[in-house]
Amino acid sequence: MTKKISVFMALLWLSCGAGAQSQDPVLGKELYGGRCLGCHKDAPYGKGPPMALNLENLRSMAKLWDSISPGTLWTKQDLDDVVSYLNQKYYHY
């Protein structure tokens, strides 16, 4: 019985986000710089309005571009970090 309670408590702790890492925009900047600036240069979004309409849309776009860019796919944490950087630098959602 004690083992079942321990497993339940561990699952509850993880589901509440206690084990989740926070977003790191500094690391996101490094990841973005190493992978994206080759094409985006200093004007990552051209001269028009931003294509991402909200934070979830920004995450979806980052995931899409990651999947078609050369190199190893980013982890979920990497994507979180890049999205955090882009939001902090450009979008402010």
N, C-alpha and C positions, 0 to 999 in steps of 0.2 A: 504493500500500500504506500509506503514512504517513497519508493522509487517512482510510482505513478504521479504522486504529488510533485516531486522534484522535476519530472519531465514536463508536467503541466505548467509549473511556475516558470521554467526556462522558456517554453513556447510563448507564454503570456508576456514575458519580459521582452522577447524578440519582436513579437507582434506589436508591441507598444512603441517600438522604435528605439528602445534603450540601447540596442546594439548597433544602431545605424551611425555611420560617420557623417560629420557635417560637411557642407560644401566648402571647397577651398578655391576661391577665385584666383589666388596667386598661382596655384598649380594649374588651374584652368587656363590662365594666360600662357604659361609655358607650353602646355599641350597644344593650345591653339596656334601659338607661334611656331612650334615645330612641325605642325601638320597642315595648317590652313593658309598661312601667310604667303606661301609660294604662289598661290593663285589670287588671294584676296588683297595682297600688298597692304598699303596703309588705308585703303578705302574698302573695308570688308563688305559693304552693302551698296556700293555704287552711289549714284547721286539721287536716286529716287527714295520713296518712303520705304521703311523697313518691311520685309516680307512677313516676318513673324508677327502675329496679331496679339499673342499672349504668351505667357511663360510655357504652357504645355505645347503650344505650337512651335516655340523656339526649340524645345527639347526634341520634338519630332523632326524638325529640320536638321538639327545637329546630328541626330542618329542617322538620318538618311545620308547626309554628306559624309559621315564617318564610314558608312557601309560602301560607298563608291569611291572613296579616296584611297590612294595607295598606302599600304602599311597595315600594321596590325590593328584590329578593331579595338576601340576603347572599351574599358569595363564600364559598368553602370556608374561607379564612383567617378571615373574619368569624365563621362558625359555630364554628370551632375556638376563637376568642377568647371568644365568648359561652359556649360549653360550659366552657371553662377557668374563667371567672368564676363560673358557676353551681356548678360542682363545688367550687371553692375556698370560696365563700360558704355554700352550703347542703348539698351532698351528701357531699363528702369521700370519694370512691371512690378 
